[in-house]
Amino acid sequence: MTGPEIGTLETEMNRGFLHILALALLEKDMYGYSMAKLIEGLGYRVEENTLYPLLRRLEKHGWIASKWDVSEDRPRKFYSITPEGRALRAALLEVWNKQDRILDEITKENTDVR
């Protein structure tokens, strides 16, 4: 199935996934462009105009912090996870794992019935 319905639902699913993904990636300090390229290298595409607003929101809530590195020709803003962000990541991963377990169980049951 394709079309606008899938696109809309995929967008909704991606919002939560990107929160967890960003918090997981930032266990190591990274700048936005390197995050986007790493994610893309894993086969998942995230637009920079989606990633940067997400990073600003995470920082506004205190879940990540940023600092500028001006030691090279081009200044870069590096992001890192805060202790509050680690706690949020753990809680989100708990929710994610619970949902994944439930979905696995349901799809297994549906396959076994056939």
C-alpha positions in Angstrom: 0.0 0.0 0.0 1.2 3.4 -0.9 -0.2 6.9 -1.1 -1.0 9.7 1.2 -2.2 7.5 4.0 1.1 5.7 4.3 3.0 9.0 4.1 1.0 10.5 6.9 1.3 7.5 9.2 5.0 7.1 8.4 5.6 10.8 9.3 3.8 10.3 12.7 5.8 7.1 13.4 9.1 8.9 12.5 8.6 11.7 15.0 8.9 9.4 18.0 11.6 7.3 16.4 13.7 10.4 15.7 13.6 11.5 19.3 14.9 8.1 20.5 17.5 8.0 17.6 18.9 11.4 18.4 19.1 10.7 22.1 20.8 7.4 21.4 23.3 8.9 18.9 24.3 11.7 21.3 25.9 9.5 23.9 28.9 10.6 21.8 29.2 14.4 21.1 28.2 15.0 17.5 27.2 17.9 15.3 24.0 17.9 13.3 25.4 17.3 9.8 27.5 14.3 11.0 24.3 12.9 12.7 22.4 13.2 9.5 25.1 11.5 7.5 25.5 8.7 10.0 21.7 8.1 10.0 21.7 8.1 6.2 24.6 5.6 6.2 22.4 3.3 8.2 19.7 3.4 5.5 17.4 5.9 7.2 17.0 9.4 5.7 16.4 12.4 7.8 16.1 15.9 6.4 18.3 18.6 8.0 15.2 20.8 8.2 13.7 18.1 10.4 16.8 17.3 12.4 17.8 20.8 13.5 14.4 21.8 14.9 14.3 18.5 16.8 17.7 19.2 18.3 16.6 22.7 19.3 13.5 21.3 21.0 15.5 18.6 22.8 17.9 21.3 24.0 15.1 23.7 25.0 13.8 20.9 27.3 17.2 20.3 28.8 17.6 16.7 27.3 20.6 17.7 25.3 23.2 20.5 25.5 25.3 22.2 22.8 28.6 23.9 22.6 30.4 25.6 19.7 33.8 24.3 18.5 35.6 27.1 16.8 39.0 25.3 16.6 38.7 24.6 12.9 38.0 26.9 9.9 34.3 26.2 10.1 32.7 26.6 13.5 30.5 23.6 14.5 27.8 23.2 17.1 28.3 20.0 18.9 25.4 18.3 20.8 25.6 16.0 23.8 23.0 14.2 25.9 22.4 15.4 29.4 21.5 13.2 32.5 17.9 14.2 32.0 18.2 13.1 28.3 19.6 9.8 29.4 16.6 9.3 31.7 14.2 10.2 28.9 16.0 7.9 26.5 15.7 5.0 28.9 12.0 5.7 29.4 11.3 6.0 25.7 13.3 2.8 25.0 11.2 1.0 27.6 8.0 2.1 25.8 9.5 1.2 22.4 10.5 -2.3 23.6 7.0 -2.9 25.2 5.3 -1.8 21.9 7.7 -4.0 19.9 7.0 -7.0 22.1 3.3 -6.6 21.9 3.4 -6.2 18.1 5.6 -9.3 17.8 3.2 -11.3 19.9 0.2 -10.2 17.9 1.8 -10.8 14.6 3.0 -14.2 15.7 -0.5 -15.1 16.9 -2.0 -14.1 13.6 0.6 -16.1 11.7 0.0 -19.2 13.9 -3.8 -19.1 13.4 -3.5 -19.4 9.6 
